Amino acid sequence: MMKFLFQKNRFLIVVCFGLVLLSCESSKVSADSIVFNATIWTGNDKTPYAEAFAISGDKILEIGAKEEVMKWQGDSTKLIDADEKFITPGFIDSHVHLISGGRSLLSVDLRDAETPEEFTRRISEYAERKKSGTWILEGNWDHTLWGGELPQKEWIDEHTSENPVAVFRLDGHMALANSKALEIAGINKNTPDIEGGEIVRNNSGIPTGILKDNAMNLLFDQMPVMTSSEKEYAFKAAMNYFLSNGVTSVHDVDGLSDGLGSYHTAENLMESGELSIRIYAAKPLSQWKELANAKRTNNEWLKTGGLKGFVDGSLGSHTAAFNEGYSDKVDDKGFFINSENDLYQSISGADSANLQIMVHAIGDRAIHSLLNIYERIIEENGKKDRRLRIEHAQHIAPEDIKRFAELGVIASMQPYHAIDDGRWAENLIGPERIKTTYAFKSLLDSQTAIAFGSDWAVAPATPLEGIYAAVTRRTLDGKNPNGWVPEEKISVEQALKAYTTNGAFASFNENIKGSLEKGKLADFVVVDKDITKIEPVEIREARIIQTYVGGEKVFDIDEK
């Protein structure tokens, strides 16, 4: 009898266990979609390539061999055949000016104007379509294309008598204002010089219309504030532009600025379900106390906690600060936009409040000074995970290269600038200083983390062109087929990491994005060519086929 009961109970146990297994099997999560038939570069050093990945919700459920991934297929799983294309994590642009960039898409385009006549004609034709009194802004001109002569207000005054004009050099550190704009801003022969800026004047002391760095604030103070609808229009134009280029996250260095901030527009679009790009929004460094006292945002779409400051200006505007004079103007060493003491006070306070600091420094003197300040606050405030950043870090003194890694400073750089500036930079700083200009390889060799971006709208937000620039260093004028300062070329994989995993690291987001790994956000890009296999010079011709954010397709080249 006891034996019968034991066998009966064992039978019931086996039956119950089987029912539990069936229940578990039936409740197993199946993938919403599975991506396969692609060369997948994951960005994960341990498993750099995969055959397929499964997506559930907005995250990666599984990634690896196709056979393993397909086990997550269910009745409603969507299969995405990538047609043997190349897939990377979504690109992260670590330095953009989102709203002004979006506005530039909607304004006069002067970037490729190659003569003063073309410059003037484009402004004239654009002014004819604008209402009287409306400001004409952006432009992004490049005077090096016509030999280096700076434009003057007389070029455009007769064509823009009804419209104030403030069109910027592509680096954003110099603007041309017409007479109407100068009048509105109260800028004339008697206007005193501006510290950390310059009002360029003719031999009679009369302003030519060119304003540099802090002098541009006289104009900014008079420009009308963008309305919420204007910002939304510019934001959507920028968002579509980014997505078409495979950019799924941006660090907007103007994100929380008073005039051109994108954060609140992004917040509204997130609430309405229209936001398709992830934003890390920075606030001006001088306003660190406001950010320290504000509630910070940190979700998968929006993040705050960063501060953007300035040491100097730009090379092309002769406002980058150097230890020695410019080669074409030896008594000119550029200047600091903010004093070292003011920078130290703000950086020290912000660091004590556990805010992330990212400061623009281009010339060797500016970079050296900023590294000194960073070193000082580390000593004074103690060691912690700061992820201090130097934005641009273009012209580094050789002895300062190793200090980036020693201090844990991230070099936030824009490789497209190298093939653009390389056309004329040697004329400004000579053959010796360019040896450590855009020193990608030297920084990587010293174990520095490099995060790539565009500085859009200063340069195009096209990561494939950025990778091409970092790998080939072939200048835009075609005069350096073997690369400008070729010793600083890096590999495609290194450039990819700078646009993905390192971009996530640079915003404290490496746990949720930057690589294609189980549990991370399903942000990825489909490219028509395997850029790790083709000749480097062909990378620039590769095309973004599709862009996905959180597993949702947000761009398709065939649906434009």
Number of C-alpha atoms within 10 A of each C-alpha: 5 7 8 9 10 11 11 12 12 12 12 12 12 12 12 12 12 12 12 12 12 12 11 11 10 10 9 11 13 20 25 20 23 26 22 23 15 19 21 28 22 24 22 14 10 7 13 14 19 19 18 24 27 31 28 21 14 17 21 23 24 24 25 20 14 18 10 14 21 22 12 21 17 14 8 10 17 15 15 14 13 20 12 16 18 21 28 24 31 29 33 32 31 28 25 23 22 32 30 23 26 24 22 21 17 16 16 20 19 24 18 14 20 16 15 17 12 14 23 18 17 16 22 18 13 15 22 13 8 14 10 13 13 14 20 21 22 26 29 25 25 24 23 15 16 15 11 11 11 17 21 19 20 14 17 22 19 12 18 25 16 17 21 24 29 26 25 25 25 23 21 21 23 29 28 26 30 27 25 20 23 24 13 13 18 14 19 17 14 10 12 10 11 16 14 19 23 18 24 17 15 11 7 7 13 15 22 23 26 25 27 26 24 20 22 24 15 16 21 14 11 13 18 10 13 13 10 11 10 12 24 20 17 23 23 20 19 26 22 16 19 27 26 23 23 32 29 28 28 26 27 27 28 25 30 24 19 11 18 19 22 27 23 15 20 25 16 13 16 16 9 9 9 12 19 24 24 21 26 27 27 27 24 22 24 17 16 23 13 12 21 17 9 11 10 13 13 12 10 15 16 19 21 24 24 27 28 26 24 22 25 28 29 23 22 20 20 22 25 26 27 26 13 16 16 21 16 13 11 11 10 15 19 25 23 23 21 15 14 15 10 11 21 18 14 19 26 20 17 23 20 14 15 15 21 23 27 26 25 22 30 28 32 24 24 28 28 21 16 22 20 16 19 24 16 14 18 16 10 11 12 9 10 8 9 18 19 23 29 28 28 25 25 29 25 24 19 15 8 15 21 16 18 21 18 13 18 18 22 25 26 29 26 29 28 29 23 24 25 17 16 24 19 16 18 18 13 18 21 13 12 9 17 21 19 21 25 27 25 24 20 18 22 18 12 14 14 22 24 28 29 32 30 27 29 24 24 20 21 19 27 22 27 24 20 28 28 26 29 32 24 26 30 24 22 16 12 11 12 17 14 12 20 22 20 17 14 21 20 21 15 19 16 18 25 27 25 28 27 30 26 27 31 26 19 28 20 16 17 16 14 17 26 32 28 32 24 17 17 20 26 29 28 28 28 26 23 18 20 20 23 14 9 11 10 18 15 11 23 16 13 16 16 22 21 23 29 24 25 22 22 16 15 17 23 15 11 7 6 6
